[in-house]
């Protein structure tokens, strides 16, 4: 085995030399406070992340269309998949396609975003990270697989502007993360500008509490045609040499380019600095420094600052640690961590309140259960149970109380009412079931009545009669009535004559005076 060891070490050394630790980006774009760079180097997610961190940055976070446009400029329609700063959260074993970030989190430790552009994908399990290609769609991949490259992001508190140079005088720039070129619009601190035609090499320097500005080690102005000689005031040629001057009341600084107040050197308390007026003190924005003083969120305060954590994290010994989902859960008794949050539970003898799943109610699923007693020997029973003795809860039979109109079934802690066929339960009452016409549905006890036939066509509408017709009808009715009255009167007279058993006659005047004598009807 020993003779093989030396060739093996030589082989490993050759591989290590073939993969340099520092790579130069193939392209970069810088804004006022951020720079983005593309590296075409085949690496797994962890190697890509280390490559960004060496330059003082991290894998790119794409939270808006501005970042998406920067990616489009960096790729320049080149094919290949590049790592983004998204990986599956450690608490999840599989992706969640219904979530906005599908269960992924940014390498900055949060999951906030105003933008996503996912390629269609189902649920996938295992260690997953995200790549982007020239179609700008986000794709899920295994983290240990090598992508074609990666995108880095670098954040700064400020930047130096692009240098204004005379026509035909080239200026090239080199950034602290290794990007070089002449087309930058803004340069981060520690960037270098090369102007060979003027024999100059300038650096973007962080000002003492002020915005970054171009400078050099040699005091005094450089040629005025290049960014005003670097003067904070005005630049002018005196005896063929550039010289800076300051406004009235101000003094030229030690570097021969800046301007200072006569009161400079006055002491301000910690966290404050001399204001631009050279007299008053102003607060220093500690959060604007680069790198920032906080791990996640920085809140500037008067004379100081305060570090805070993103939602889902808490501060522990100056560091942000991820919170268990149950840490701030409102559960009354128990809490179970889930992939997408938490779920409340209850101790034995209790059940989740159906109206508020965070609360627990006493519960018994039998006719008898032990009572729940506290240290003072005060015992309680669930609803629908009564205390029997000192520590026993017995089910109360609510059916004995006549709550139900028809049938009743007792259950542990409650009861159920039942209705006969043709009725439905409403609260505790049984009400008839109505059909669509509001009639009671036939219950089966009586023969259903046949429905009234509905005419196939509606009856004709009544028409108004002519007044002459109405007069004729009224006259006819009156004549008919008079005829009926006359007929009735005649029949009445005839009946009066026939109702007697005999007729009356006079035998002479004497009989007329004495009175009538009855004569049988046969003698007439």
C-alpha positions, 0 to 999 in steps of 0.5 A, a space after each residue: 500500500 505504501 508505494 501507492 500513497 505518493 502517486 495518490 497524493 500527487 494526483 490530489 495535488 494536481 486536482 487542487 491546483 487545477 481548481 483555483 480558490 479564487 475565481 473572477 466573475 464573467 460579468 458584473 452589474 453594480 447599483 448604488 448599494 449592491 453588486 451582482 456577479 456571474 461565475 461560470 464554474 461547475 460547482 455544487 451548491 455548497 462550493 458556490 456559496 463558499 465562492 461568493 463568501 470569499 468575495 464578501 458576498 453571498 449567493 444571489 437573492 431574487 426578491 424583485 424584478 430589478 434583480 431579475 433584470 440584472 440576471 438577464 444582463 449577466 447571462 447575455 442569453 448564454 445557456 446553463 444553470 446557475 445557483 441562486 441563494 435558495 435552499 430547502 429549509 432544514 425543518 422540511 424534508 420535502 418541497 411544498 409546491 403550494 407555498 410561495 417559496 415552496 418551503 425554500 429559504 434565502 441564504 440570508 436566513 429569511 423567506 421574504 420576497 415580492 417576486 417568484 418565477 418557478 418552473 412547473 414542478 411537483 413535490 420533491 424530497 431530499 436536499 433541494 436547492 434552486 437554479 436559474 437559466 436564461 429563460 429566468 425560470 427557477 428550477 429545483 435541483 439536488 444540492 450536491 449536483 454541480 450546476 454550470 455556475 452561480 450568481 453572487 450578490 454583494 451589499 454596501 453602504 454606499 458607492 463611488 460614482 463612475 469617473 468623468 474623464 476627458 474624451 479619449 482617456 480610458 478608465 478601467 475598474 477593478 472591484 473587491 470581488 474580482 470583477 474588472 471592466 470599464 462599463 460600471 455605473 457605480 463602484 463599491 468601496 475598495 474598488 480601484 480605478 486605473 487611468 494609465 494615460 494620466 498615470 493615476 490609480 485611484 481608490 473608492 474610499 469610505 469617508 469618515 461618516 460620509 459617503 464614499 469618494 475617490 482618493 489616493 495616498 498622495 495629497 493634493 488634486 489630480 488633473 481637474 479634467 478627471 472628476 474635478 481633481 477629487 476636490 470637495 470644493 473647486 479645482 483650478 490650475 495654478 502655475 500648471 498644477 491643479 489645486 483645490 480650494 474651499 468655500 469661504 469659512 472652510 479650510 482645506 483638509 490634510 489630504 489637499 482635496 477635502 474641506 473642513 470646518 474651523 471647528 473640526 476636532 470639536 468632541 461629539 459624544 459616542 455615536 455622533 459626529 460633527 455635522 456639515 455646518 462644522 458646529 453641531 453634532 449629528 447621529 451616525 447611522 451605524 446600520 449603513 456601515 459595511 459590513 453591517 453590525 447586525 446578523 439580520 436586521 439593524 435599527 438605527 437609534 440616536 447615538 447607537 443601534 439595535 439588532 433584531 431578528 427576522 420573524 421566526 427567529 429570536 436573539 440568543 447571546 447576540 445571534 439570531 436562532 430559528 424559533 420552534 413553530 411552537 415557541 410563540 403558538 397560543 396553545 393552552 396545553 400541548 403543541 405539535 410542530 408540523 411541516 407548515 406550522 403547528 397544531 394544538 393538542 390537549 392533555 388526557 381528560 381534555 379535548 380541543 375546543 371546537 370553537 377555538 382550537 387553541 383551547 382545551 375543554 374537559 372531556 369524557 367519552 364514557 359514563 364515568 370518568 375521574 374528576 380533575 382536581 387541583 391542589 386545593 381539592 377543588 374538582 371539576 367535571 366536563 359539561 353534562 357530568 355531575 360530581 358523584 362523591 369526591 373525585 368521580 364524574 358521572 354522566 347526566 342523563 339529559 333524556 330524563 329532563 324531557 328536552 326532546 319532543 319525540 325520541 332521545 338518545 343519551 350520550 356521554 356528556 350530551 344527548 341527541 334528539 330524533 324525529 319521526 319520518 316526515 319531520 326534521 330536527 331544528 334545535 330541539 324541535 321536530 318540524 314538518 318537512 315542506 315541499 317546494 309549494 310550502 305543503 307538508 311532505 306526505 309522511 306515509 300515515 294518510 293517503 295522499 290527496 290527488 292534486 287539483 288538475 291544472 288547466 292546460 291554458 288560462 281562462 279567457 279574460 272577462 270583457 266589459 258589457 255595453 251599458 244597453 245590455 246591462 239595462 236590458 238584463 236589469 229590465 228582464 230580471 225585474 219583469 221576471 220578478 213581477 211575473 213570479 210575484 203574480 204567479 205566487 199571489 194567484 196560487 195563494 188565492 187558489 189555495 185559500 179557497 180549496 183549503 175549506 171543507 165546504 162552500 157557503 151560501 145564503 138561504 135568504 136575507 134572514 139567514 144573511 142576518 143570522 149568519 152563514 150556514 155550512 152546506 156540503 160541497 156536493 149540494 152546489 
